[in-house]
């Protein structure tokens, strides 16, 4: 099992949550719980088992009164999460495949967003695609100076984001900046991310663990119901302007020849040849 790069990492005690896959690590230090995405050789790209484990961890955190703050982070020093494991897309051929995938992602990300306790994404290295979406679903984001954020699907796979996830970007970055980042498929470095309001703080990589714990403990010392009420109030305000479904847009992309080409090209490590169909 690979070790996470961010210390301190406490030892799990009796009765703690045990993730369903070794590709996730769960630990608790006092009132602060950590979930570490543990596929450093794959830049912590998410498998469906990892998404299931994330959902289960959210359930546990909400049920565990000892936990006041929930921190997400990536193992190693290369990535927070570099999206969903692309090999899982090779079998996509039907409307059910496309819509089912986006519905699953919305379920997982929505569950993270709905955790009743404050959540913090501690971001080192790549935070892209599905990883960017997970970070957006957290309440706060701390980044190391080497962080790279973006959703480069217009350049890589040719798929799309659900309206819920576009809404998360719009809520944080605004309409024009969201369009620019998705249209250009570029990645944002740490300094630009902080200037855009994406990160609450940017710190040297060697300080990220300590600064994250300091922030988490500061929050954990405050009134839990006040924190919960503020988080829920912000969520309800944001939900007012978010569309629930846009199946036509999902199907247009996931059932296209371009999406198949994007997946094949990504796995073959070659540039995709877009046709617009």
C-alpha positions in Angstrom: 0.0 0.0 0.0 1.4 3.3 -1.0 1.9 6.0 1.7 0.3 9.4 1.4 2.8 12.2 1.2 1.1 14.6 3.5 1.9 14.2 7.2 0.8 14.1 10.0 -1.2 11.0 9.3 -2.8 9.5 12.4 -3.3 5.8 13.0 -6.8 4.6 12.7 -8.5 3.6 16.0 -11.1 1.0 16.9 -14.4 1.5 15.2 -13.1 3.8 12.5 -14.4 3.6 8.9 -12.6 1.0 6.8 -12.8 1.9 3.0 -14.0 -0.9 0.7 -10.8 -0.6 -1.4 -7.1 -0.1 -0.6 -7.1 2.7 -3.1 -8.6 4.9 -0.4 -7.2 5.5 3.1 -9.3 6.8 6.0 -7.8 8.2 9.1 -9.0 10.4 12.0 -6.9 12.8 14.1 -9.1 14.1 16.9 -12.0 16.0 15.3 -10.4 15.9 11.8 -11.0 13.0 9.4 -8.8 12.4 6.3 -9.7 10.6 3.2 -6.7 10.0 0.9 -7.1 9.0 -2.7 -4.4 6.3 -2.9 -3.4 5.5 -6.5 -0.2 7.6 -6.7 1.1 5.6 -9.7 -2.0 6.6 -11.6 -2.1 10.2 -10.2 -5.0 9.0 -8.1 -7.4 8.7 -11.0 -10.7 7.5 -9.7 -12.1 4.0 -10.2 -15.8 3.3 -9.5 -14.7 1.4 -6.4 -13.0 4.6 -5.2 -16.2 6.7 -5.9 -18.2 4.1 -4.0 -15.8 4.4 -1.1 -16.0 8.2 -1.2 -19.7 8.0 -0.9 -19.4 5.5 2.1 -16.9 7.8 3.8 -19.3 10.7 3.5 -22.0 8.6 5.2 -19.6 7.7 8.0 -18.4 11.3 8.5 -22.0 12.5 8.9 -22.8 9.7 11.4 -19.6 10.1 13.5 -20.1 12.8 16.1 -16.3 12.8 16.8 -15.7 14.2 13.3 -16.0 18.0 12.9 -14.1 18.6 9.7 -13.5 16.3 6.7 -10.3 16.6 4.6 -9.7 15.1 1.2 -6.2 14.7 -0.2 -4.2 12.7 -2.7 -1.4 10.2 -2.1 2.1 11.1 -3.4 3.3 14.4 -4.6 1.9 14.4 -8.2 -1.8 14.8 -7.9 -4.9 15.4 -5.8 -7.0 13.5 -8.3 -6.3 13.4 -12.0 -9.9 12.6 -13.1 -11.8 9.4 -13.6 -9.8 6.4 -14.8 -10.2 6.7 -18.6 -10.0 2.9 -19.2 -13.5 2.6 -17.7 -14.9 4.6 -20.7 -13.9 2.1 -23.3 -17.1 0.2 -23.1 -19.4 3.2 -23.5 -21.7 2.6 -26.4 -25.3 3.4 -25.4 -27.4 6.2 -24.0 -27.6 4.3 -20.7 -23.8 4.2 -20.5 -23.5 8.0 -20.9 -26.4 9.0 -18.7 -25.7 6.4 -16.1 -22.1 7.6 -15.7 -23.1 11.2 -15.3 -25.9 10.3 -12.9 -23.4 8.3 -10.8 -20.9 11.1 -10.8 -23.6 13.5 -9.7 -24.6 11.1 -7.0 -21.0 10.8 -5.6 -20.2 14.5 -6.0 -23.6 15.6 -4.6 -23.0 13.4 -1.6 -19.7 15.0 -0.9 -21.2 18.5 -1.3 -24.0 17.5 1.1 -21.8 16.4 3.9 -23.1 18.3 6.9 -19.6 19.1 8.2 -17.1 21.5 6.7 -14.9 19.9 4.0 -11.4 20.9 2.8 -9.6 19.8 -0.3 -5.9 19.8 0.2 -4.5 20.0 -3.3 -1.0 19.1 -4.5 -0.2 18.7 -8.2 -2.9 17.9 -10.7 -6.5 18.5 -9.8 -8.2 17.9 -13.1 -11.4 16.5 -14.6 -13.3 14.6 -11.9 -10.7 15.7 -9.4 -11.5 19.3 -10.1 -15.2 18.5 -9.7 -14.5 16.9 -6.3 -12.5 19.9 -5.2 -15.3 22.2 -6.3 -17.7 20.2 -4.1 -15.6 20.9 -1.0 -16.2 24.0 1.1 -12.6 25.1 1.1 -9.6 24.5 -1.0 -5.9 24.8 0.1 -3.3 24.4 -2.6 0.4 23.9 -2.8 2.4 26.1 -5.2 2.6 23.3 -7.8 -1.2 22.8 -8.1 -2.7 22.6 -11.5 -6.5 22.9 -11.9 -8.7 22.4 -14.9 -11.2 20.3 -16.8 -9.4 19.8 -20.2 -12.0 17.5 -21.7 -12.4 19.7 -24.9 -8.8 18.8 -25.7 -8.6 15.2 -24.4 -11.8 13.1 -24.4 -14.5 15.2 -26.1 -17.1 14.4 -23.5 -18.9 17.0 -21.3 -19.8 18.0 -17.7 -23.2 17.7 -16.3 -25.1 20.9 -15.7 -24.7 20.4 -12.0 -20.9 20.3 -12.3 -20.8 23.3 -14.7 -23.0 25.0 -12.1 -20.4 24.4 -9.4 -17.7 26.0 -11.6 -20.0 29.0 -12.4 -20.8 29.5 -8.8 -17.2 29.8 -7.9 -15.6 31.3 -11.0 -18.4 33.1 -12.8 -19.9 32.5 -16.3 -17.1 34.0 -18.4 -14.2 32.4 -16.6 -15.9 29.0 -16.6 -16.5 29.2 -20.3 -12.9 30.3 -20.9 -11.4 27.5 -18.9 -13.6 24.8 -20.5 -13.4 26.2 -24.0 -9.6 26.5 -24.0 -9.1 23.3 -22.0 -6.1 24.9 -20.2 -4.9 24.3 -16.7 -4.7 27.0 -14.1 -1.6 27.3 -11.9 -1.7 28.0 -8.2 -1.2 31.8 -8.4 -3.9 32.3 -11.0 -6.2 29.9 -9.1 -5.8 32.0 -5.9 -6.4 35.2 -7.9 -9.6 33.7 -9.3 -10.9 32.8 -5.9 -10.5 29.1 -6.5 -8.2 28.6 -3.5 -8.5 29.9 0.0 -4.7 29.8 0.3 -1.7 28.7 -1.6 1.3 27.5 0.4 4.7 25.8 -0.2 4.2 22.1 -0.7 6.1 21.2 2.5 3.7 23.4 4.5 0.4 22.1 3.0 -0.2 19.3 5.6 0.4 21.5 8.5 -1.6 24.5 7.2 -4.5 22.1 6.4 -4.5 20.7 9.8 -4.3 24.1 11.4 -7.3 25.4 9.4 -9.3 22.2 10.1 -8.6 22.4 13.8 -9.6 26.1 13.9 -12.9 25.3 12.2 -13.4 22.2 14.4 -13.2 24.3 17.5 -16.3 26.3 16.5 -20.0 25.6 17.1 -21.0 22.6 15.0 -24.6 23.7 14.4 -23.5 27.2 13.4 -21.1 25.7 10.8 -23.8 23.3 9.6 -26.4 26.0 9.3 -24.1 28.3 7.3 -23.0 25.4 5.0 -26.6 24.4 4.3 -27.7 28.1 3.7 -25.0 28.5 1.1 -26.0 25.2 -0.5 -29.6 26.2 -0.8 -28.8 29.6 -2.3 -26.6 27.9 -4.9 -29.2 25.3 -5.7 -31.7 27.9 -6.7 -29.9 28.5 -10.0 -28.8 25.0 -10.9 -30.5 22.9 -13.6 -31.2 19.3 -12.6 -30.7 17.5 -15.9 -29.6 18.1 -19.5 -29.7 14.6 -21.0 -29.5 15.9 -24.6 -26.2 17.5 -24.0 -24.8 14.5 -22.2 -25.9 12.1 -25.0 -24.6 14.5 -27.8 -21.1 14.1 -26.4 -20.9 10.6 -24.9 -22.5 8.9 -27.9 -20.4 10.7 -30.4 -17.6 9.4 -32.6 -15.4 12.1 -31.1 -15.8 10.7 -27.6 -14.8 7.2 -28.8 -11.8 8.8 -30.6 -10.9 10.8 -27.5 -10.9 7.7 -25.2 -8.9 5.7 -27.8 -6.4 8.5 -28.3 -5.9 9.1 -24.6 -5.2 5.4 -23.9 -2.9 5.2 -27.0 -1.1 8.4 -25.9 -1.6 10.2 -29.2 -3.4 13.4 -30.1 -7.1 12.9 -30.9 -8.5 13.6 -34.3 -11.8 15.5 -33.8 -14.6 15.4 -36.4 -17.4 17.2 -34.7 -19.8 14.2 -34.8 
